[in-house]
């Protein structure tokens, strides 16, 4: 029996390359989606509880939702909600706090929120300071850390001469996802200076740019280099060309790119003002290259105008000389013709 013919390997290689690239792209997309889904899930402390079960415990629960990260101001903004779990839920049955005349202080980082008996339980916006690991100058590879201690204290001021402070059992629910950022939070039991554990939580968070932001920023940097070097190559070809044809497409392109490149640079997600690392490595040199290309093109255009005008003048000179000669010959023959008429 005849053996079946195999398909040419030259056809299999491109197909395998396409499949390989598609699989890499799909894996990268799944990775991005996985990171976003993981960050949209709440983290809780104590860690053996989840979002549903922690609200059943007899404790004051501080729920934090990361709403904004501002590296220019070095702040992270959280929306804080106080949740009373278990039997403590009755303290808000009327819509206001019922603390038997006492006050509740929530300490978060270097800030504190005070709730008195009779206060409405409403969401609060809290801004905390970010510490630089890699400064904003290194965009999009800047990184930050945030550390905050969270605990609740009941203040009994019934006896002004002997104010009592009681640390209350508390927990934390944290939503750390933020568009364009990748965060990672860890929890520890709060301890006193002497190492004794107490009610409260220490939250440590690292903040970096999302992989998609880094990829797109580097893509824009490479694109600006391609645009600027391509314009320089076009300008050199325009200058070295011996053609006398005068057209304005290339000069218009050079001038347009000179003003358009800053807008291309600003397409990068949440890019800071001019002066960061990617500007030093790309944008500044790209602008200089395009400015030089524009000057070259404008100089070549002016030179073409001058040469074309000169050739027109040179081409017109022989015609004017011939016309003058013919006119002088005509004028010299006119008297002889008149004399012949008279003789006749």
Helices and strands as residue ranges (DSSP letters): H 9-39, E 43-45, G 54-56, E 60-70, E 75-84, G 86-92, E 103-108, E 111-116, E 124-129, E 131-134, G 136-138, E 143-156, E 164-168, E 170-175, E 181-191, E 197-209, H 211-240, H 249-265, H 277-278, I 279-283, H 284-343
